[in-house]
């Protein structure tokens, strides 16, 4: 295949594959917690980290925009959880200031740096998968491994907390610690995916595959697997399409995800009717024993 003849496209497809797995893997917990827009808020904060990385520009891998954005996004996610715990009635105002301040800070720092430019800002806001470097790939692989280790290794505990915090607390789970872990993992995922779909669109890749899978599945495990499969499918297809058609990769991936969501939604109604019909047929096939139809003599065999 022609697309695999170029090193930059090999890196792009590998990055797309990794993001397609990790984004829905943490997104399913955000959807369960009804925090679908959390990734969008973290993306705003992470932009400050990107601008700070360009401003430092020390040449060290730890001072690269991706790593600095990771540290800043983690700090922002912790602040979001603290606001959620203690903010009460004015928590939404504090979150709004955090999000908009993160976006404004990123734009300001980017313009103050010597290496920053509007072109660089656009690649992080909307994604530019073909510009992923070998250094970026190392960072993406390391961060993705952490995300998958948490989302798969602690899936039972995280599901319990996201489904019912009170029940999880009664069973002895460290609810606040697990909630904080979900927020931090989401922050890491945002920085993993920002070169693929961009900070403004990353939340869509975390939520839409999960929402599409939920249309036709009924169990958490099946939803998890199907959401990851959808994520991988749309990221690889969107990346290949962006190469052949010369369109933005991030927007293409998200639009493919929305198309799949619409298709799965259309399939949901007839599938639900089929399941209901099967359940009704199964109920008719069951023979109920009528009380009193057997006598004591019937139960005695000589």
Helices and strands as residue ranges (DSSP letters): G 2-5, H 7-32, H 38-56, G 61-63, H 65-86, G 88-90, H 91-112, H 118-126, G 129-131, H 134-153, H 155-163, H 165-170, H 175-193, H 202-214, H 220-245, H 249-285, G 297-299
